[in-house]
């Protein structure tokens, strides 16, 4: 149990291994890899070899690190799509592949041209029912975003197409997964009050993240493979959704913020980037660590998607959140929203006599 003076929410999972409930279930034909990026790399290598893929289309609103991690395999072309539209279909042809994304767990818009093969990234909700029922060629996911695992990625084909070959666990990858697992265990001990140096486990998390950027495709670690048979994935998902809905109901109507409950967690959409940034900083100062999904490259991102990316914050609302935690974060966001509105009014108050707005100093 977390001790009061070490309370925090967000960021990487600590070590959690509850064992009551339905374990993770993927289609019988699936392949596990060391990460979601490795799963995608294995899939693109298969596509080049078996289907002659020569171009990859990706949404403009998409994790830039994922795009960068596969750009050596295929040329990449972005198309204008994001979590709130438009429902764009890229001009893709035979011999090309299209990635579409389940944003925050929502079922994606599947391109309908029929010529290119379609890949869906379901990282934000890999155990939902719809990915196994969607008529696309391939589905892949990182497993670390929704499950307390040090590594893991999965790929399968709803159409029953042949999958990439299995990969043995690489020595370097196992060392990376070991660092991540060590960091998770130390974080759990720290939160429980043990004499643990927080900087030490944060450095291990950072080293693990760097290791997961390796282009080498590896199999999943033994720990994560076995944990998938134990973790009650359906119950973890249910708790995450219930927490998101609860917090969404509490935060509705706040000035300058639109809240969206999703199966991945809670999305906060701010009216301005400045309010988003101020709220983010205020949350971090209070040991609540929201995610920015994602920081997009301005030179290749359509203006509306770039603007949206700068106005969104994400709260994970996972199994770590108790009812008291939800109440605490609700009150914190309310305080920050109230302060932001007050500061905005002061910032734009007119100067007596000439009506010119000036910034407060």
N, C-alpha and C positions, 0 to 999 in steps of 0.2 A: 504494500500500500504506500502510495506517495506521501512523504512527509510534507507538512504545510510549507516550510520555507524553501522547498525545492519544487513546488508546483510549477508546471508548465504544460502547454498544449501545442501540438503540431510537430513539424519536422519529422525526422526519421523515427521509425518504430523502435521501441526497446524490445527486449526479448519477451515474447508472449507466446505461450503454447497451451491454450485451453484445449480440452479434449472431449467436450460433450457436445454432440450435435453431428450433423451430416458433413462428412468430409468433402473436399473439393472433387467435383466430378466434371471431367472433360469428355468429349466424344471418345469412343474406344480407340479410334485411329487418331493419335496426336503425337507430337514430338516435343520433348522438353529440352531447353537450352539454358545456357548460363544467364541470359538476360533477354529482354524484349528486342533490343537492338541486334543481338546475335541471332535471334529467331528470324528477324527480318532479313539479315544478311544471308542466312542459309536459304531463305525463300527466294531472294533475288538471284542468288547463284543458281538455284534450280531453274528459275524462270529463264535466265540467259541460256542455260544449257539445253533445256527440254522444250522451251516454247519460243526461243529466239527473241526474248525481250531486249529491246534496244533503247527504251526511254521509260522513265518513271515519272508519273504525274502525282504531285502531292498537294494538299490544301495549303493555301497561303497562311492560314491560321493553324500552325502545327509546330511541334517541338523542334527548334532549329538544330539541337544536338542530334536528334534522330536523323534528320535530313543529312547533316554533315557526316554522320557515321556510315552512310551508304553511298555517298556521292562518288566514291571511287569505283563502285560497281556498275552504275548506270548514270547517264546524264539525267538531271532532274529538271522538271518544268513545274512551276507552281500555277495553280488555278484558284480563282477567287471563291473561297468557301470558308466558313467559320461557324462557330456555335450558334449564332443567331441569323444565319443566312449569308449570302443568297444560296438558293438551291441550284448551284452551278454544276454543269456537266462539262468536264474538260473535253477538248477536241482530241480524243484519243483514238488510235487506230490499231489494227491488227499488229501484233508484235510489240505492243506497249502494255504497261501495267498502270493501274490507277489505285492509289491509296486513298481511302476515305476513313474518317475518324468518328468514333463514338465519343463525342464531346461530353465529359462529365457523366457518362453512362447512358446518354440518350441514343436511341437507335439512329444511325446515320442515314443521310440521303444517299442511296446507291445509284451511281451513274448508270444510265440506261442505253448507252450507245450500242452495246452488244458486241463491239469489235474488240475492245481491250479487255484484259482480265482484271478483276477487281480484288483488292486486298483490303480488309477492314482491320483497323487498329482498335481493339476492344480493351485496352489497358485499363480504362476507367471503370469497367464493370465486366470482367472476363467470365463470370459465372452466371450472368443473366441468361434467360431462356432464348432470347431472340438471336444471339449470334449463331446458335446451332441450326436455326430455322431460316436464316437469311440466305437467299439464293445467290451467294457470291462464291468466288473461286477459293479464296483463302482468308483465314482469320489468324491474327497473331496478337500477343499481349505480353507486356511485362507483368510479372506477378508481384513485384515488391511494392507496388503502389497501393494495393488493397489488402495484401496479406503480410503479416509480420515475418518476412523471409529475408535472408541475406542476399539471395540471388534468385534468378528464375525467369524463364520466358517460355512461351508455349505457342505452337502453331498447329492448325488443323484445317481441313477443307470441308465445308458444308456440302460441296458437290461430290465429295469422295475422290478427289484427284490425288495422285501420288504425292507424298510429302517429301521434304528434304531428308537426306539420310541422317541417322543419329550421329552425334559427335561424342567422343569420349571426353570426360572431364579433364581439362588441361591443367597442368601443374600450376601455371601462373594464375589461372582462374580460381583454382581451389585456394590459393593463397589470398586472393582478393576476397572470396567468399568468407574465408576464415577471419580476415580483418573486419569485415562487416558484422559477422556474428559476434566476434569479441566486443565490438563497439556496442552492439545491441544488449549484450549481457551486462557490460559495464554501465550503460545508461540505466538499465533496470535497477542495478544496485545503487547507483547514484540517487535515483528518484526515491528509492526506499530508505535513504538516509545513510548509506555506507560511506566510508571515507574514500571516495573516488574522485580523482581529478577530472573535472568536466572537459577541460581542454584536451586531455589525453584521448578520451573516446571520440571527441569531435574530430581530432586529427586522424583517427582510425577510419571514421566515416568518410572523410575527405579522401584518404588514400584508397579506400574501396571504390568510391565513385570514379576516381582517376583510373583505377584498374579495369572497371567495367567499360571504359571507353576503348579498350583494346579491340582491334578489328578481327582478332582470332575467334573463331566460333568454337565454343566449348559446350560440353554437356553440363547439366545442372549439378550442383553439389549434392552429396549424399544427404546432408542435413535437410536441405529444402525438398529433395525428392521424398524423403520419409515424412517430413512435416506435412506435406500435402495429403498424406493418408490420415492425418490426425486432426489438423486444423478444421474446426467447424465453420467452413466457409459460408454456408447459407446463413448461419446465425450471425456471423460477423457482418454480412451484408445487410441482414435485417436490422441490426443495431445501428449501422451507419445510416441507413435510410430513415429510421425512426428519429434519430438524433437530428438529421438534417431537416426533417419536416417540423420537428419541435422548435428548433432555433429559427427556422424560416417564419413560422407562425408568430413567434415572439418579436421578430424584427420588422415585420411588415409595417409600412407606413412611415418609416424614418425618412426625414427630409434628405434628398440628394442620393438615396440608395434604393435600388431595386434588388430584391432578394429572390434567388431561384433555388429551390430545393431539387436536388438531383440524386440519383442513386450513388454517385461517387462522393457526395458531400454537399456543401452549401456554397453557392456562387454569389458574391456580392458585386453588383454592377453599380458603379458610382457615376454621377452626372459629369464629373470632371476627373482628370488625371491627378490634379493637385489634391483633391479630397481623398482619392485612393491612396496616394503616397503618404499623406498625413495620417490617415487611419492605419495604414500598414506600420508606419513608424511607431505610432502610439501603441499598437498591439504588441509589437516586438519589445517595447520598453516594459510592458506588463507581462512578458514571458508567454505570449500567445504568438505562434509562428505560422502565419498564413503563407500560402504558396502563390506565386505569380505564374500563371499558365497562359501564355509564355511571354518571354521578352523576345519580340520578333525583330528580324533585321529590317530596318526602315527602307533600305535601298531596293528591296524586292517584294515588299508587302503592300497590297492595295491600301489606300488611305483609311478606308472605313474599318478594315481589319486591324490596322496598326492602332487607330484611335481606340477601338474596343479593347485591344490587349492592354492598353495603358490605363484602362478604367476598371479592370477586373481584379478581384482578390478571391482566393479560394480557401475554405476551411474544411478540413478532412472529416470531422464529426465521426470518427471511427470508434472502435471498442474502448479506446482510452478515455472517452468522455463519459463522465457520470452526470446525473441530473444537476448536481451542484456545479459541475464544470460548465454545463450549458448555461445555467443562470449567471454564473460569473462572467462568461464571455458576452452574454447578452447585455448585461449591465455595462461592461467595458465599451462595447460598440456604441451603445446609446450615449454614454458620456462623451466619447470621441466625436460622434455625429453632432451632438449639441455644441461642443466646443468649435467644431469646424464651421457650423452655421454662424455662430457668434463672431468668429474671426473674419468670416467672409463679409458680414455686415459692417464690421469696423473697417475692413480693407476698402470697401466701396462707399463709405459715407461721404456725402458731398461737403465741400468746403463752403462755409457760410459766405454768401455774397456773390459767388461766381458759379456755383453749381458744378464745379469740376471735381471728379472723384480722384482721391489720392490714396496712396497706401499708408497705413498706419506705421509708425516707426517706434 
